[in-house]
Amino acid sequence: MKGLMKGIAVCAVAVLPAAVSAAPGDYAPVTDARLKNPEAANWLQYRGNYAGWGYSPLAQITDKNVGKLQLAWAFATGQKEGHQSPPIVNNGYMFVTTPGAQVIALDAKTGKELWRYKKELPGEMLQLHPTNRGVALYGDKVYVATVDAHLVALDAKTGKELWIKQVGDWKALQYITLAPLAAKGKIMVGSSGGETGVRGFVAAFDAETGNELWRTFTTAAPGEPGGDTWPGETYKNGGGSIWITGTYDPDTNLAYWGTGNPAPWPTEGRKGDNLYTGSTITLDVDTGALKSYFQYNPNDAWDWDEVSAPLLIDTEVKGKKVKTAVHAGRNGYLWVLDRDGQKLNFVDAYPYVNNNTIKSIDPKTGRPTYFEERRPGMGKGDVHFCPSLWGGKDWTPEAYNPKTGLLYIPANNNLCAELPEPEPTKYKKGDLYIGYPIEAILTGLRWEMGKKDAPKTMGEIQAWDLKTGKQVWTHKFPTFNWGPLLTTGGNLVFGGGTNDRMFRAFNATTGKLLWEVPTPSGVTGVPTAFEVNGEQYIAVQSGWGVDAERMQGGINRLLGEKTVVPQGGTVMVYKLAK
């Protein structure tokens, strides 16, 4: 499954301020050792550590004083659409990305702009998801992947473009929204585009030169392991997109990646499990070799991308010590896998939202069996299924707190969907490759509140004890939740994600709401925590758009409402009042 392709240099435009502002201080190079054991004061990568926890050990802001949190500074990005990237912080330097292929460097203490980079995008390019989910730091460089499928290396102090490489073909509607993963001198990225008939992949590039080192595809070709799960040449346009940054275990040198749905959505033309879509795959970082996989949705028909990489947590499960890979699936189950050794093995799975589609899960293999009447397809008419195609949880990341031992999930419950009869579709480069009319997808949400005794809530934040497999607490919202989570050593969980524009803090042990504040737009950004000169800060981007806005449109149609969330990106940074 591994192939090699040299990167192609292209022209881009970097827009810098006329004079670079004074930097906050010396920039500390980001090494493998620092990424493996990050300092509490900094937030060096997408989820804070390689294991994907979304956890900060900082404990100056606690469940006792969080009510005193106030705005330290705010910075308008000048962009609309979904602002989803985490503020990445290294020794007082903050880096955020925005829609429009921008990277902005700020003084993390004051919010003063240090430099700004903006890549020129093709004017005729169709942007299905105009967003970006962050940078990677390595050495003295900042790396960003762009919506026109390029990887760019910038000087961390000045924003100067050092190299740029083409990763995919934007004319075929390949695009990149994820934050790169940096490890062992490599910068790893993957391509989105599961609804456009792309073939998913993860590719690694040399951090210094930008030369491509390996490329591993996520749909298996004939003659490869798993190749017999695709009929004919359907694997060539089979999806399996990589949407979200992988996690990494330095001890085994394995990176864990979540893969998207197969294409097109109807299953009639692609009988078989369609490996390795809807899965977690593990790749050797040195070679790109696929070492193992676990598939959550064989022969998926529901658009249940399992794009989030699992959290790597060493814990106990029912009294037994297990090195786990934990994933809150879009299919509505919380999956616990054993990652001890070279293979992913099933441990257990717990439904965390309403699911009427999975009939059972094999207790030994973890393979699901479906109610076939819930599978959309030819000759079935309208098919109703739960959870919806948006899933029990979409891309928004969970968080794990080693102090409480709890896993926190941003969930959407009681939301289902309905798909009509599929329509014939053939692959054409640069077109959508779905199998259903867009209007049917946008109007297909169904809310279970209409049923007798059904709850009248959608969004939730759930806390789970992995040792027992039990839910400990749940905070419910009347609207849906599209909020990534942060948890801290101060016994707190932070998150936004609701259409009231609020950013909130909860007691991590009990779930009690402790603090909330409105932001200029809705919060679908990933929160982070950092420290400058001994003072702790909480940072997040406010900026509604993309899938959250599309789901809001679906809810508006469903309920006959006209909820509108204002657009516009703002970096929001909070600290305790003195």
Salt bridges, closest charged atoms under 4 A:
GLU39 OE2 - ARG34 NE 2.72
ASP63 OD1 - LYS64 NZ 3.51
GLU113 OE1 - ARG116 NH2 3.00
ASP140 OD1 - LYS141 NZ 3.31
ASP148 OD2 - LYS119 NZ 2.59
ASP148 OD1 - HIS150 ND1 3.44
ASP169 OD2 - LYS429 NZ 2.91
GLU208 OE2 - LYS141 NZ 3.14
GLU212 OE2 - ARG215 NE 2.91
GLU233 OE2 - LYS236 NZ 3.38
ASP249 OD2 - ARG339 NH1 2.96
ASP251 OD1 - LYS36 NZ 3.70
ASP273 OD1 - ARG367 NH2 2.81
ASP286 OD1 - LYS184 NZ 3.09
ASP286 OD1 - LYS186 NZ 3.85
ASP303 OD2 - ARG330 NH2 3.23
ASP305 OD1 - ARG330 NH1 3.20
GLU306 OE1 - HIS327 NE2 2.76
ASP314 OD2 - LYS323 NZ 3.27
ASP314 OD1 - ARG339 NH2 2.54
ASP348 OD2 - LYS318 NZ 2.88
GLU372 OE1 - ARG375 NE 2.84
ASP394 OD2 - ARG330 NH1 3.23
GLU398 OE1 - LYS393 NZ 3.97
GLU418 OE2 - ARG446 NH2 3.33
GLU448 OE2 - HIS384 NE2 3.41
GLU448 OE1 - LYS451 NZ 2.82
ASP500 OD2 - ARG504 NH2 2.67
GLU516 OE1 - ARG504 NE 3.04
GLU535 OE1 - LYS109 NZ 3.83
GLU535 OE2 - LYS575 NZ 3.94
GLU535 OE2 - LYS578 NZ 4.00
ASP547 OD2 - HIS129 NE2 3.34
ASP547 OD1 - ARG550 NH1 3.34
